[in-house]
């Protein structure tokens, strides 16, 4: 069975982009893969975090995995900082295979660093920690949204370089990006990807009430035209809304275009608001089933399951290096 590994940073509520780009894929893949899902808390601290909020966010993200349908009987859910091998391997990769020029080329770093006055070294080094996360578990496939593709490609490059320089050690992973929904755009600015850090009206949080989500959708930026057509270059707002509806209702975009031929934008948005509200109510209902204690028990159980896997790969790496 092939292994999949992926993770989400506990830096606030998840949004529809995280769900479509990552979580929903994981839920489907877990049935026929050895599945490992991580709450990547060491990635969260690359920018300043409030101690209490971080603790609560770690539990909240793990709870979202469960509410989305990750089944702890089929998949492993664990917290990155519980497994010391992640940071150990990141250090080793820093010294052996990673180059300054690799990291200087990372578009996410350039974007995140431009928002900080004096960014941490961790923010710069973040893709190496992500490579360590992936390589520690002999991962075949990394299901992520489009914005993480460059990081997964770096993990591949580092694995190849290490294997070349020190002997066959790592499995070479590949990214898995879904054809639709890998890049959900912001509602208020559909030329940029949906993101927690942009602002209130940019994203639909998985914890938004149906009323709040409806307001955001009704206000979503569109265009001065009246046609409901998928055309990301000229109609980014309508195209993004079509993508969201097509995933939620499991319908083809072409069929939705036909269905909405004679409808105005208001009616179209109302339908999306109804579908999103239904989805959110269902998700939030499921999330209520897991107490903090239950979530922490699942994370502790996950820790026990991944500990020997990570230790085995790190031991091999150390041997290859003569440590
Ligand atoms: P993060 O926490 O920023 O995002 C989590 C996942 O959500 C996807 N995503 C989106 N997908 C579609 N449309 C969007 N607008 C959108 N915004 C976010 C991301 O692509 C991601 O899959 N570095 C990673 C976390 C990480 C990781 C890993 C992932 C750390 N180690 C190892 C995979 C494997 C990150 O910051 O994702």
Boltz pocket constraint, residues with backbone or C-beta under 6 A from the ligand:
constraints:
  - pocket:
      binder: B
      contacts: [[A, 5], [A, 6], [A, 7], [A, 8], [A, 9], [A, 10], [A, 16], [A, 17], [A, 18], [A, 19], [A, 20], [A, 21], [A, 22], [A, 40], [A, 43], [A, 129], [A, 130], [A, 133], [A, 134], [A, 142], [A, 143], [A, 144], [A, 145], [A, 146], [A, 147], [A, 148], [A, 151], [A, 181], [A, 182], [A, 183], [A, 184], [A, 185], [A, 193], [A, 194], [A, 195]]
      max_distance: 6.0
